[in-house]
Amino acid sequence: MKMNDKHIILTGAAGGMGRILAASLHERGARLSLVDANAGVLNEVAGELAGAHAIVGDLSTAGGCAEIAAAAQTGHGPVDVLINLAGMMSFRCYEDEDPAMIERIVQVNLLGAMQLSRAVLPEMVERNSGRIINVGSVFGSIAFAYFTAYSASKFGLRGFSEGLRRELYDTDIRVMYVAPRAVKTPLNTGRIMRMGAATKMNMDDPELVVKKIMQAIDNDRKEVYIGFPESFFVGINVRFPRLVDKALAAQNRIARKFAKEED
């Protein structure tokens, strides 16, 4: 897909991976509507990219998503591509999880992507053109202990992507699901980094993940899993989930003490 002069909405643009992806899209000549709740960092990112439109918005409500879509369309016209990158994470034993955090994770990671897609889709259908790109996670295919709420939200995002792709099969609107493994961004707190070191968890640099996402967009891929052997274990988990239970048991025992720590 050619990105020159395409109007692209990118959520989570103020995050560690978001600002790198925004710069890459800008280099390709895209017209950007950058969305994030962090006004200060978002305006800083938009200020570095000529013509980028900063939209401080709330993805946790349907009304907030509708306002974001309207602001983007006012700023740059019809939306050609929506990239749902924004996300929240919690690393905690589920019995200790804050109920409000559970709701927030599902609202932002899943419902925000669904509602914003709903807000831009009618115009795409009318023009019979568009791309919706949902950035999920390997955790959306292999649910990891102590990331239970996060994994559930990403499982949902994968299901949403698959269902919408099939619904739009006879159109020229494409739906892509991209699933990185763990990425070295501020989303992963000190406890997660310490746990990752103790369990030898693989983590990728955000620049590499962005490069893979850009390649997937270029090639109009439907579904992409980033990172080996995690991408291999996605298939194993589908066929033999109880085998994966056993394979992860020792790692989970190590991870539990970090999940119990305070931030």
Secondary structure, DSSP 8 states (H G I E B T S, - for coil): ---TT-EEEEESTTSHHHHHHHHHHHHTT-EEEEEES-HHHHHHHHHTSTT-EEEE--TTSHHHHHHHHHHHHHHHSS-SEEEE-------S-GGG--HHHHHHHHIIIIIHHHHHHHHHHHHHHHHT-EEEEEE--GGGTS--TT-HHHHHHHHHHHHHHHHHHHHTTTSSEEEEEEEE--B-STTS-HHHHHHHHHHT---B-HHHHHHHHHHHHHTT-SEEEESTTHHHHHHHHHH-HHHHHHHHHHHHHHHHHHHTS--
